[in-house]
Amino acid sequence: MESSRPAGGRRPKNASLGDGRLLCDVCGAPAYEARCKIICRRCGYTRDCSDP
């Protein structure tokens, strides 16, 4: 069975699960979107929509 992850085993930055759920860039935990921000539910990392 093939894996959807790259050969290095890490998900690419801004990864999302195939069903639209977002993942944290730092810890890989589920994140949510609120007013142009993506906020991690575990570590609290916040990414703004204007970030590259």
mmCIF file of the N, C-alpha and C atoms, coordinates in Angstrom:
data_MODEL
# 
_entry.id   MODEL 
# 
loop_
_atom_site.group_PDB 
_atom_site.id 
_atom_site.type_symbol 
_atom_site.label_atom_id 
_atom_site.label_alt_id 
_atom_site.label_comp_id 
_atom_site.label_asym_id 
_atom_site.label_entity_id 
_atom_site.label_seq_id 
_atom_site.pdbx_PDB_ins_code 
_atom_site.Cartn_x 
_atom_site.Cartn_y 
_atom_site.Cartn_z 
_atom_site.occupancy 
_atom_site.B_iso_or_equiv 
_atom_site.pdbx_formal_charge 
_atom_site.auth_seq_id 
_atom_site.auth_comp_id 
_atom_site.auth_asym_id 
_atom_site.auth_atom_id 
_atom_site.pdbx_PDB_model_num 
ATOM 1   N N  . MET A 1 1  ? 0.839   -1.184 0.000  1.00 0.00 ? 1  MET A N  1 
ATOM 2   C CA . MET A 1 1  ? 0.000   0.000  0.000  1.00 0.00 ? 1  MET A CA 1 
ATOM 3   C C  . MET A 1 1  ? 0.882   1.244  0.000  1.00 0.00 ? 1  MET A C  1 
ATOM 4   N N  . GLU A 1 2  ? 0.569   2.213  -0.833 1.00 0.00 ? 2  GLU A N  1 
ATOM 5   C CA . GLU A 1 2  ? 1.358   3.431  -0.939 1.00 0.00 ? 2  GLU A CA 1 
ATOM 6   C C  . GLU A 1 2  ? 0.935   4.436  0.121  1.00 0.00 ? 2  GLU A C  1 
ATOM 7   N N  . SER A 1 3  ? 1.903   5.209  0.587  1.00 0.00 ? 3  SER A N  1 
ATOM 8   C CA . SER A 1 3  ? 1.636   6.248  1.574  1.00 0.00 ? 3  SER A CA 1 
ATOM 9   C C  . SER A 1 3  ? 1.429   7.579  0.873  1.00 0.00 ? 3  SER A C  1 
ATOM 10  N N  . SER A 1 4  ? 0.606   8.442  1.452  1.00 0.00 ? 4  SER A N  1 
ATOM 11  C CA . SER A 1 4  ? 0.386   9.762  0.871  1.00 0.00 ? 4  SER A CA 1 
ATOM 12  C C  . SER A 1 4  ? 1.442   10.756 1.328  1.00 0.00 ? 4  SER A C  1 
ATOM 13  N N  . ARG A 1 5  ? 2.325   10.338 2.222  1.00 0.00 ? 5  ARG A N  1 
ATOM 14  C CA . ARG A 1 5  ? 3.378   11.220 2.699  1.00 0.00 ? 5  ARG A CA 1 
ATOM 15  C C  . ARG A 1 5  ? 4.584   11.164 1.774  1.00 0.00 ? 5  ARG A C  1 
ATOM 16  N N  . PRO A 1 6  ? 5.353   12.258 1.719  1.00 0.00 ? 6  PRO A N  1 
ATOM 17  C CA . PRO A 1 6  ? 6.569   12.265 0.916  1.00 0.00 ? 6  PRO A CA 1 
ATOM 18  C C  . PRO A 1 6  ? 7.577   11.257 1.461  1.00 0.00 ? 6  PRO A C  1 
ATOM 19  N N  . ALA A 1 7  ? 8.628   10.978 0.705  1.00 0.00 ? 7  ALA A N  1 
ATOM 20  C CA . ALA A 1 7  ? 9.621   9.978  1.072  1.00 0.00 ? 7  ALA A CA 1 
ATOM 21  C C  . ALA A 1 7  ? 10.250  10.253 2.428  1.00 0.00 ? 7  ALA A C  1 
ATOM 22  N N  . GLY A 1 8  ? 10.406  11.512 2.811  1.00 0.00 ? 8  GLY A N  1 
ATOM 23  C CA . GLY A 1 8  ? 11.001  11.860 4.093  1.00 0.00 ? 8  GLY A CA 1 
ATOM 24  C C  . GLY A 1 8  ? 10.104  11.561 5.277  1.00 0.00 ? 8  GLY A C  1 
ATOM 25  N N  . GLY A 1 9  ? 8.848   11.219 5.041  1.00 0.00 ? 9  GLY A N  1 
ATOM 26  C CA . GLY A 1 9  ? 7.938   10.878 6.118  1.00 0.00 ? 9  GLY A CA 1 
ATOM 27  C C  . GLY A 1 9  ? 7.217   12.059 6.731  1.00 0.00 ? 9  GLY A C  1 
ATOM 28  N N  . ARG A 1 10 ? 7.540   13.256 6.315  1.00 0.00 ? 10 ARG A N  1 
ATOM 29  C CA . ARG A 1 10 ? 6.897   14.447 6.875  1.00 0.00 ? 10 ARG A CA 1 
ATOM 30  C C  . ARG A 1 10 ? 5.883   14.991 5.897  1.00 0.00 ? 10 ARG A C  1 
ATOM 31  N N  . ARG A 1 11 ? 4.837   15.588 6.427  1.00 0.00 ? 11 ARG A N  1 
ATOM 32  C CA . ARG A 1 11 ? 3.838   16.226 5.577  1.00 0.00 ? 11 ARG A CA 1 
ATOM 33  C C  . ARG A 1 11 ? 4.373   17.576 5.114  1.00 0.00 ? 11 ARG A C  1 
ATOM 34  N N  . PRO A 1 12 ? 3.990   18.018 3.928  1.00 0.00 ? 12 PRO A N  1 
ATOM 35  C CA . PRO A 1 12 ? 4.424   19.335 3.459  1.00 0.00 ? 12 PRO A CA 1 
ATOM 36  C C  . PRO A 1 12 ? 3.807   20.440 4.306  1.00 0.00 ? 12 PRO A C  1 
ATOM 37  N N  . LYS A 1 13 ? 4.441   21.608 4.306  1.00 0.00 ? 13 LYS A N  1 
ATOM 38  C CA . LYS A 1 13 ? 3.918   22.754 5.042  1.00 0.00 ? 13 LYS A CA 1 
ATOM 39  C C  . LYS A 1 13 ? 2.510   23.086 4.570  1.00 0.00 ? 13 LYS A C  1 
ATOM 40  N N  . ASN A 1 14 ? 1.654   23.543 5.457  1.00 0.00 ? 14 ASN A N  1 
ATOM 41  C CA . ASN A 1 14 ? 0.256   23.841 5.159  1.00 0.00 ? 14 ASN A CA 1 
ATOM 42  C C  . ASN A 1 14 ? -0.511  22.583 4.778  1.00 0.00 ? 14 ASN A C  1 
ATOM 43  N N  . ALA A 1 15 ? -0.114  21.469 5.334  1.00 0.00 ? 15 ALA A N  1 
ATOM 44  C CA . ALA A 1 15 ? -0.764  20.210 4.985  1.00 0.00 ? 15 ALA A CA 1 
ATOM 45  C C  . ALA A 1 15 ? -2.195  20.186 5.485  1.00 0.00 ? 15 ALA A C  1 
ATOM 46  N N  . SER A 1 16 ? -3.013  19.534 4.730  1.00 0.00 ? 16 SER A N  1 
ATOM 47  C CA . SER A 1 16 ? -4.378  19.290 5.173  1.00 0.00 ? 16 SER A CA 1 
ATOM 48  C C  . SER A 1 16 ? -4.683  17.840 4.898  1.00 0.00 ? 16 SER A C  1 
ATOM 49  N N  . LEU A 1 17 ? -5.571  17.298 5.671  1.00 0.00 ? 17 LEU A N  1 
ATOM 50  C CA . LEU A 1 17 ? -6.023  15.949 5.419  1.00 0.00 ? 17 LEU A CA 1 
ATOM 51  C C  . LEU A 1 17 ? -6.918  16.015 4.201  1.00 0.00 ? 17 LEU A C  1 
ATOM 52  N N  . GLY A 1 18 ? -7.083  14.955 3.497  1.00 0.00 ? 18 GLY A N  1 
ATOM 53  C CA . GLY A 1 18 ? -7.825  14.950 2.249  1.00 0.00 ? 18 GLY A CA 1 
ATOM 54  C C  . GLY A 1 18 ? -9.252  15.436 2.368  1.00 0.00 ? 18 GLY A C  1 
ATOM 55  N N  . ASP A 1 19 ? -9.791  15.480 3.566  1.00 0.00 ? 19 ASP A N  1 
ATOM 56  C CA . ASP A 1 19 ? -11.187 15.878 3.748  1.00 0.00 ? 19 ASP A CA 1 
ATOM 57  C C  . ASP A 1 19 ? -11.343 17.339 4.147  1.00 0.00 ? 19 ASP A C  1 
ATOM 58  N N  . GLY A 1 20 ? -10.289 18.144 4.003  1.00 0.00 ? 20 GLY A N  1 
ATOM 59  C CA . GLY A 1 20 ? -10.393 19.571 4.275  1.00 0.00 ? 20 GLY A CA 1 
ATOM 60  C C  . GLY A 1 20 ? -9.948  19.990 5.665  1.00 0.00 ? 20 GLY A C  1 
ATOM 61  N N  . ARG A 1 21 ? -9.661  19.025 6.546  1.00 0.00 ? 21 ARG A N  1 
ATOM 62  C CA . ARG A 1 21 ? -9.180  19.392 7.878  1.00 0.00 ? 21 ARG A CA 1 
ATOM 63  C C  . ARG A 1 21 ? -7.747  19.895 7.772  1.00 0.00 ? 21 ARG A C  1 
ATOM 64  N N  . LEU A 1 22 ? -7.407  20.899 8.546  1.00 0.00 ? 22 LEU A N  1 
ATOM 65  C CA . LEU A 1 22 ? -6.079  21.512 8.517  1.00 0.00 ? 22 LEU A CA 1 
ATOM 66  C C  . LEU A 1 22 ? -5.195  20.921 9.601  1.00 0.00 ? 22 LEU A C  1 
ATOM 67  N N  . LEU A 1 23 ? -3.892  20.918 9.353  1.00 0.00 ? 23 LEU A N  1 
ATOM 68  C CA . LEU A 1 23 ? -2.915  20.449 10.321 1.00 0.00 ? 23 LEU A CA 1 
ATOM 69  C C  . LEU A 1 23 ? -1.948  21.574 10.654 1.00 0.00 ? 23 LEU A C  1 
ATOM 70  N N  . CYS A 1 24 ? -1.478  21.590 11.900 1.00 0.00 ? 24 CYS A N  1 
ATOM 71  C CA . CYS A 1 24 ? -0.524  22.589 12.371 1.00 0.00 ? 24 CYS A CA 1 
ATOM 72  C C  . CYS A 1 24 ? 0.814   22.433 11.656 1.00 0.00 ? 24 CYS A C  1 
ATOM 73  N N  . ASP A 1 25 ? 1.430   23.560 11.272 1.00 0.00 ? 25 ASP A N  1 
ATOM 74  C CA . ASP A 1 25 ? 2.745   23.550 10.637 1.00 0.00 ? 25 ASP A CA 1 
ATOM 75  C C  . ASP A 1 25 ? 3.834   23.130 11.620 1.00 0.00 ? 25 ASP A C  1 
ATOM 76  N N  . VAL A 1 26 ? 3.615   23.331 12.921 1.00 0.00 ? 26 VAL A N  1 
ATOM 77  C CA . VAL A 1 26 ? 4.635   23.069 13.922 1.00 0.00 ? 26 VAL A CA 1 
ATOM 78  C C  . VAL A 1 26 ? 4.558   21.650 14.477 1.00 0.00 ? 26 VAL A C  1 
ATOM 79  N N  . CYS A 1 27 ? 3.392   21.262 14.993 1.00 0.00 ? 27 CYS A N  1 
ATOM 80  C CA . CYS A 1 27 ? 3.297   19.975 15.688 1.00 0.00 ? 27 CYS A CA 1 
ATOM 81  C C  . CYS A 1 27 ? 2.470   18.922 14.955 1.00 0.00 ? 27 CYS A C  1 
ATOM 82  N N  . GLY A 1 28 ? 1.775   19.301 13.889 1.00 0.00 ? 28 GLY A N  1 
ATOM 83  C CA . GLY A 1 28 ? 1.010   18.333 13.109 1.00 0.00 ? 28 GLY A CA 1 
ATOM 84  C C  . GLY A 1 28 ? -0.361  17.993 13.664 1.00 0.00 ? 28 GLY A C  1 
ATOM 85  N N  . ALA A 1 29 ? -0.752  18.649 14.740 1.00 0.00 ? 29 ALA A N  1 
ATOM 86  C CA . ALA A 1 29 ? -2.066  18.401 15.335 1.00 0.00 ? 29 ALA A CA 1 
ATOM 87  C C  . ALA A 1 29 ? -3.158  19.081 14.513 1.00 0.00 ? 29 ALA A C  1 
ATOM 88  N N  . PRO A 1 30 ? -4.404  18.702 14.725 1.00 0.00 ? 30 PRO A N  1 
ATOM 89  C CA . PRO A 1 30 ? -5.501  19.369 14.016 1.00 0.00 ? 30 PRO A CA 1 
ATOM 90  C C  . PRO A 1 30 ? -5.536  20.863 14.325 1.00 0.00 ? 30 PRO A C  1 
ATOM 91  N N  . ALA A 1 31 ? -5.862  21.652 13.317 1.00 0.00 ? 31 ALA A N  1 
ATOM 92  C CA . ALA A 1 31 ? -5.970  23.099 13.460 1.00 0.00 ? 31 ALA A CA 1 
ATOM 93  C C  . ALA A 1 31 ? -7.308  23.534 12.879 1.00 0.00 ? 31 ALA A C  1 
ATOM 94  N N  . TYR A 1 32 ? -7.679  24.762 13.152 1.00 0.00 ? 32 TYR A N  1 
ATOM 95  C CA . TYR A 1 32 ? -8.934  25.283 12.613 1.00 0.00 ? 32 TYR A CA 1 
ATOM 96  C C  . TYR A 1 32 ? -8.706  26.676 12.053 1.00 0.00 ? 32 TYR A C  1 
ATOM 97  N N  . GLU A 1 33 ? -9.590  27.094 11.166 1.00 0.00 ? 33 GLU A N  1 
ATOM 98  C CA . GLU A 1 33 ? -9.489  28.400 10.527 1.00 0.00 ? 33 GLU A CA 1 
ATOM 99  C C  . GLU A 1 33 ? -10.504 29.340 11.152 1.00 0.00 ? 33 GLU A C  1 
ATOM 100 N N  . ALA A 1 34 ? -10.054 30.553 11.477 1.00 0.00 ? 34 ALA A N  1 
ATOM 101 C CA . ALA A 1 34 ? -10.936 31.568 12.049 1.00 0.00 ? 34 ALA A CA 1 
ATOM 102 C C  . ALA A 1 34 ? -10.466 32.944 11.603 1.00 0.00 ? 34 ALA A C  1 
ATOM 103 N N  . ARG A 1 35 ? -11.297 33.633 10.826 1.00 0.00 ? 35 ARG A N  1 
ATOM 104 C CA . ARG A 1 35 ? -10.980 34.997 10.380 1.00 0.00 ? 35 ARG A CA 1 
ATOM 105 C C  . ARG A 1 35 ? -9.593  35.123 9.768  1.00 0.00 ? 35 ARG A C  1 
ATOM 106 N N  . CYS A 1 36 ? -9.324  34.355 8.766  1.00 0.00 ? 36 CYS A N  1 
ATOM 107 C CA . CYS A 1 36 ? -8.065  34.433 8.028  1.00 0.00 ? 36 CYS A CA 1 
ATOM 108 C C  . CYS A 1 36 ? -6.858  33.991 8.859  1.00 0.00 ? 36 CYS A C  1 
ATOM 109 N N  . LYS A 1 37 ? -7.079  33.189 9.868  1.00 0.00 ? 37 LYS A N  1 
ATOM 110 C CA . LYS A 1 37 ? -5.988  32.626 10.660 1.00 0.00 ? 37 LYS A CA 1 
ATOM 111 C C  . LYS A 1 37 ? -6.202  31.128 10.767 1.00 0.00 ? 37 LYS A C  1 
ATOM 112 N N  . ILE A 1 38 ? -5.103  30.398 10.840 1.00 0.00 ? 38 ILE A N  1 
ATOM 113 C CA . ILE A 1 38 ? -5.154  28.971 11.106 1.00 0.00 ? 38 ILE A CA 1 
ATOM 114 C C  . ILE A 1 38 ? -4.534  28.790 12.481 1.00 0.00 ? 38 ILE A C  1 
ATOM 115 N N  . ILE A 1 39 ? -5.276  28.217 13.409 1.00 0.00 ? 39 ILE A N  1 
ATOM 116 C CA . ILE A 1 39 ? -4.868  28.129 14.805 1.00 0.00 ? 39 ILE A CA 1 
ATOM 117 C C  . ILE A 1 39 ? -4.806  26.663 15.227 1.00 0.00 ? 39 ILE A C  1 
ATOM 118 N N  . CYS A 1 40 ? -3.678  26.271 15.827 1.00 0.00 ? 40 CYS A N  1 
ATOM 119 C CA . CYS A 1 40 ? -3.496  24.898 16.277 1.00 0.00 ? 40 CYS A CA 1 
ATOM 120 C C  . CYS A 1 40 ? -4.254  24.662 17.573 1.00 0.00 ? 40 CYS A C  1 
ATOM 121 N N  . ARG A 1 41 ? -4.956  23.545 17.639 1.00 0.00 ? 41 ARG A N  1 
ATOM 122 C CA . ARG A 1 41 ? -5.705  23.194 18.847 1.00 0.00 ? 41 ARG A CA 1 
ATOM 123 C C  . ARG A 1 41 ? -4.785  22.691 19.956 1.00 0.00 ? 41 ARG A C  1 
ATOM 124 N N  . ARG A 1 42 ? -3.604  22.166 19.616 1.00 0.00 ? 42 ARG A N  1 
ATOM 125 C CA . ARG A 1 42 ? -2.703  21.611 20.623 1.00 0.00 ? 42 ARG A CA 1 
ATOM 126 C C  . ARG A 1 42 ? -1.709  22.645 21.145 1.00 0.00 ? 42 ARG A C  1 
ATOM 127 N N  . CYS A 1 43 ? -0.913  23.240 20.248 1.00 0.00 ? 43 CYS A N  1 
ATOM 128 C CA . CYS A 1 43 ? 0.176   24.115 20.702 1.00 0.00 ? 43 CYS A CA 1 
ATOM 129 C C  . CYS A 1 43 ? -0.147  25.600 20.617 1.00 0.00 ? 43 CYS A C  1 
ATOM 130 N N  . GLY A 1 44 ? -1.244  25.956 19.937 1.00 0.00 ? 44 GLY A N  1 
ATOM 131 C CA . GLY A 1 44 ? -1.638  27.353 19.857 1.00 0.00 ? 44 GLY A CA 1 
ATOM 132 C C  . GLY A 1 44 ? -0.960  28.149 18.754 1.00 0.00 ? 44 GLY A C  1 
ATOM 133 N N  . TYR A 1 45 ? -0.114  27.504 17.953 1.00 0.00 ? 45 TYR A N  1 
ATOM 134 C CA . TYR A 1 45 ? 0.547   28.198 16.845 1.00 0.00 ? 45 TYR A CA 1 
ATOM 135 C C  . TYR A 1 45 ? -0.505  28.836 15.947 1.00 0.00 ? 45 TYR A C  1 
ATOM 136 N N  . THR A 1 46 ? -0.258  30.082 15.552 1.00 0.00 ? 46 THR A N  1 
ATOM 137 C CA . THR A 1 46 ? -1.192  30.806 14.692 1.00 0.00 ? 46 THR A CA 1 
ATOM 138 C C  . THR A 1 46 ? -0.496  31.200 13.405 1.00 0.00 ? 46 THR A C  1 
ATOM 139 N N  . ARG A 1 47 ? -1.150  30.927 12.300 1.00 0.00 ? 47 ARG A N  1 
ATOM 140 C CA . ARG A 1 47 ? -0.644  31.304 10.983 1.00 0.00 ? 47 ARG A CA 1 
ATOM 141 C C  . ARG A 1 47 ? -1.681  32.202 10.346 1.00 0.00 ? 47 ARG A C  1 
ATOM 142 N N  . ASP A 1 48 ? -1.237  33.342 9.835  1.00 0.00 ? 48 ASP A N  1 
ATOM 143 C CA . ASP A 1 48 ? -2.128  34.302 9.199  1.00 0.00 ? 48 ASP A CA 1 
ATOM 144 C C  . ASP A 1 48 ? -2.250  33.974 7.720  1.00 0.00 ? 48 ASP A C  1 
ATOM 145 N N  . CYS A 1 49 ? -3.364  34.306 7.116  1.00 0.00 ? 49 CYS A N  1 
ATOM 146 C CA . CYS A 1 49 ? -3.568  33.995 5.698  1.00 0.00 ? 49 CYS A CA 1 
ATOM 147 C C  . CYS A 1 49 ? -2.608  34.762 4.793  1.00 0.00 ? 49 CYS A C  1 
ATOM 148 N N  . SER A 1 50 ? -1.989  35.823 5.285  1.00 0.00 ? 50 SER A N  1 
ATOM 149 C CA . SER A 1 50 ? -1.034  36.571 4.469  1.00 0.00 ? 50 SER A CA 1 
ATOM 150 C C  . SER A 1 50 ? 0.375   35.985 4.558  1.00 0.00 ? 50 SER A C  1 
ATOM 151 N N  . ASP A 1 51 ? 0.606   35.006 5.442  1.00 0.00 ? 51 ASP A N  1 
ATOM 152 C CA . ASP A 1 51 ? 1.909   34.349 5.532  1.00 0.00 ? 51 ASP A CA 1 
ATOM 153 C C  . ASP A 1 51 ? 2.161   33.540 4.267  1.00 0.00 ? 51 ASP A C  1 
ATOM 154 N N  . PRO A 1 52 ? 3.426   33.509 3.824  1.00 0.00 ? 52 PRO A N  1 
ATOM 155 C CA . PRO A 1 52 ? 3.742   32.737 2.601  1.00 0.00 ? 52 PRO A CA 1 
ATOM 156 C C  . PRO A 1 52 ? 3.584   31.249 2.783  1.00 0.00 ? 52 PRO A C  1 
# 
